Amino acid sequence: MKLKPVESKKDIKLGDAHARVPDHGKSEEELERLSAKESARIADLQRVLYADASRALLIVLQGRDASGKDGTIRKVFSSVNPQGCTVSSFKQPTDLELRHDYLWRIHSQIPPKGMIGIFNRSHYEDILVPRVRGLFPKKVWSARYDQINEFERMLADNGVVQLKFMLHISRDEQKARFEERITDATKNWKFRVGDLDDRKRWDDYTKAYRAILERTSTAWAPWFIVPADDKDVRNYLVARCIADTLESLDLRYPPADPALAELEIQ
């Protein structure tokens, strides 16, 4: 199993059946073992990324409510040194943020070189929500596809490697997870009544996500659709993609200061 970037309309498969990987042939225990191996790879490569300090890695996690954004962060990055990683969660804009352009709050959270930055939701909310809820005229939110592409190109040109994951969950699986949040006292805090309102707009969000994937998956900031009904499959696929990407960067520890050869510690 390996994720492939969205490169054309043919790659955009958002039906309920596409939220699962059929017949992957791996047990839960094997998937957990493989995920742990990939997480360890990420941890090893993160140290080199931090020391090399020539590039940053930005991970964007998008998905419907209960698709597993929090769980993906917790599992995939379980071995990462917290000093080399930041997590940013983008909720409804504050009054101050609304007085700036919509990318202002995003740009301030872009990781510096040497760091991994994780976005739990992102600037794509500024297309999704206005489009589905009719908050702005079409000419406003539709202009944001090109604006975001140029923003992400600028980031890439300045050393920010970007991976964008759409965690794709089926309608039935979301229902099951919502019911668990309602009945499990330890998960009540995750549920809000507004989640049900968004669920009623399922088809509208599907169309909005399809347009985003089609128009903003680029060579410099690719989208990956992750089958997210099975949490273990989801975690493994995301972890492997991140580890493979870090490995492809050919990172190096910086050379030692020549003065070290003559240094004598008393």
N, C-alpha and C positions, 0 to 999 in steps of 0.2 A: 504494500500500500504506500502510495506516495502522492502528494498533492501536485497538481499542475496549475499554472497560472491561467486566469481567464484571458483568452486572446481573441475570441470572437463570440458572436451570438450563440453559436452552437455549444459553447462551453457553459452557458448560463442555464443551469437546470435546477429549478427551485420548486419542483413538485414534492409532495410528501414522501414519495418513494426515494427521492434523491437525498433525503435526510439520513439515510441508512446505507451502510456498505454491506451488501448481501454476500454471504458465503466467503467471508474473509479468512475463515479457517483457523482463527487464533482464539485461544481461551482467554478468559478475563485475566488469569494469572500471567499468561504469556504477554498480553498487551501491557500489563502493569510493569512487567520486567523490561520490556522494550522501551516503554516510556521513561522509566528510571534511567536506562542507559543513555537515552537521548538527552535527558535533563542533565546528566553528568557531563555529556559532551558540551552542552551549552555552558555549564559552569567552568569547564576547563578553557573554553574558547573566550569566555567573558574576561578571564584574567589577562589574556593576550590582547583583547580589544582595549581593555583599560590601560595596559602598559603601552601599547602601540599608539593610542590616542590620535590616530589619523582619521578615524571615522566614527560615526555614531550609528546605532541601530534603533529604528522606530518600529514598534509593533502596534498595529491598529486592530482592535477587536470590535467588530460590529455584529449585531444579531438581534433577533426579537427578544422580548422579555422571556427569561428563563432558559435562554439558549446556552448558558454556561460560561459567560465571560469571566465571572469571578472564579469559578472552579478551574477554568483553564489557566488563569494567572497563578492560582495557588498550586496547582499540580506541575505545570510545565516549568515554572521558575522556582521550584522548591529547593534547588541546590545552589541557586545564584547568590552571590555575595550582595547583600542589600546595599552596600556602599557604592556599588556600580550599577544600580538599577533604580528607576523611578516609575511610579504608577500615577497616572492622572485620570480622573473620572470627570466627565463632562455632563453636567445636568442642565436644567433650565437656566439660561443666562441670567446673571444678576443685573440690577439696574445699571451698574457701572459698565459691565460688559456690553450691554445693549447700546451704550453711548459710543462704543467703538465699532470698527468694522468686525464682522463675525469671525475673522481669522485672528484677531488680536489675542484673544485668550488662548488660542491654539498655539500660536507662534511662541508664546512665553513658556510653553511646556515642552518644546522640542528639546530632546536630550543633547547635551554638549558632546563633543568628540570624546571617545573613550567610554561612553555610557550607553546602557540600554534603556530606552523609554517605552513604556507600555501605556497605550490609550484604551481605557475602558469606555467605549463609545468615543465619538470623535467629531471632527468638523463635518462629517457626513450627516450628522443629525440636523445640520443647518440646511440640508436639502430635504431630507426625509420628512421632518415634522412640518415645515411650511407647506410642502407639496401636499401631503396627505390631509392635513387639517385646514388647508386653504388660508394660511395666515398671511401670506404675501401674494401679490400678483405673480403669474407664471413667469413674466419677464425678469422678475427679481431672482427667484430660486433657480430658474433654468440657466441663468448666466453663471451660476456658481460651479457648474461642471468644468468649464474652461478655466475659471479662476483658480479652482482647486488643483487642476492639472498643472497650471503654471507655478502655483505655490509649491507643489510637490517636486516639480522639476528644479526649482530654485534650491530646495533642500538637498536634492540629490547632487546638484552641481557643487554644493558646499559640504559634501562628505556624509550626508545622512542617508543611510541605506534603509529602505522602507519595505515592510511586508504588511499587507492588509488581509485580514481573515474575516470572512463572512461566515459566522457560525449558523449553519442552516438546520433548523429544527422543524419537525412536522407539527401539524395542528394537534394531533392526538397526544404527542409527547408533551407539548406545552400544557395541554389540559391536565395531564397527569402530574406535572411538576407544580402547576398552580394549586391543584387539590392538596398536594403534599405540603405546600407552604401554608395553606389554610388550616390543615389538621395538625401539623407538627408545631408545637409551641416554640421550638428553637428556630423555626423558619418563618414565623408569622411576620417578623419585621421586614422580610424581603417582599411581602405582597402589598400592593396598593390597588385600590379600587379602579384607578385609572388604567391599570393593566388590562382589565376586561374591556374597556372602551377601545383600546388599541387592538385587542383581539377581534372585535367586531369589524375592524377595518383591515382584516387579513389580506384580502385581495388587493386593496389599495397599496398596502405596504409592499406586497410582492411586486407590483408594477414599479413602485419607486425604487426598490432594491435592484430590480432588473435593469433599469435605466442607469443607475449608478455603476453597476458592474460593467455594463456595456460601454459607458462613456468615460470611465475614469480608471480602468485597468490599463496601465501603461508599462512600457519597458522599465521605466525608472521607479514605478510604484505599483507593482502588480497586485491584483486581487486573487485570493484563493477561496473557493467555496469549500467549507469543511462540513461533512456530514456529522451532525452533532447530536443525534438521538442517542447514540451510544457514547457515554462519557469517556470510556477508555480508548475507543477508536479516535475520538476527537482529540484527546490529549496527545496520543502518539503521533497523529498526523501533523499537528501544529508543532510539537517538539522537534520532530525530524526535519521539518521544513526550515525551522529556525537554525538548528544545528548545521544542516547542510549549507545554508546561506553563510553563516559565520565562517565555516571552513573554507568556502569558496573565496573569501576575501584575502586569503594568503597573508594573514596577519603575522607580525614578527615582534618578538621582544626587542626593545631598542638595544643597540650595542653598548657594552660597558664603557664607562669613562676610562680612557687610557691611563689616567692617573691612578686607577685602582691597582694596576700592576706593580706600582712602586709604593703603594700604601702599606704601612706596617702598623698594626694595632698593638699598642703597648698594654 
